[in-house]
């Protein structure tokens, strides 16, 4: 989760797509479209793992067009061939 947050901060679309599970991965992300986003913090509030599945609940803070915003999400991950992949999320 932290590596994906860092990739959003740095605008690393290739990394984000590579760590996204093939069953839910979008074709593109286009992070540069829309107003610029400045990510300012990540707080992991809960995590759970059972075998090759895991969830991570977090709050990410950013500024979009100078306005503060927060994103609260519960992300699902799956491990395949020793690597973790982001599957999907529910709003927290």
SVG drawing of the C-alpha trace seen along z (x, -y; Angstrom):
<svg xmlns="http://www.w3.org/2000/svg" viewBox="-18 -27 26 46">
<polyline fill="none" stroke="black" stroke-width="0.4" points="0.0,0.0 2.7,-2.4 4.6,-1.8 1.4,-2.4 0.8,-5.7 4.4,-6.7 3.8,-5.9 0.7,-8.2 2.8,-11.0 5.5,-10.5 3.0,-10.0 4.4,-6.5 1.6,-5.1 3.5,-2.1 4.2,-1.0 0.6,-1.4 -0.6,0.6 2.0,3.3 0.8,3.7 -2.9,3.8 -4.5,7.2 -5.2,8.1 -8.8,8.8 -9.6,5.2 -6.7,3.2 -7.7,0.3 -6.1,-0.1 -4.7,-3.5 -4.7,-5.9 -4.1,-9.3 -2.9,-10.8 -1.9,-14.0 -5.5,-14.7 -7.5,-17.2 -6.2,-19.6 -2.8,-18.9 -2.9,-16.8 -0.4,-17.3 -0.4,-14.3 0.4,-15.3 0.0,-12.2 -1.0,-8.6 -2.3,-7.0 -2.8,-3.2 -5.7,-2.7 -6.1,1.1 -4.8,4.1 -5.6,7.8 -4.2,10.8 -5.6,14.3 -3.5,16.5 -3.1,14.9 -5.6,12.2 -5.4,8.9 -7.2,5.7 -5.6,2.3 -7.7,-0.6 -6.2,-4.0 -6.7,-7.7 -4.8,-9.6 -4.7,-13.4 -4.1,-15.6 -4.7,-19.0 -6.5,-19.4 -6.5,-22.8 -5.3,-24.1 -8.3,-22.6 -7.7,-20.0 -9.3,-16.6 -9.1,-13.2 -9.7,-9.7 -10.8,-7.0 -10.6,-3.5 -10.5,0.2 -8.3,1.8 -8.3,5.5 -5.1,7.2 -4.2,10.7 -0.9,12.5 0.1,14.4 3.5,16.0 4.8,14.2 3.7,10.7 0.9,8.6 -1.6,7.0 -4.2,4.4 -7.7,5.8 -10.3,3.2 -11.6,0.9 -14.6,-0.1 -15.1,-3.6 -14.4,-3.7"/>
</svg>
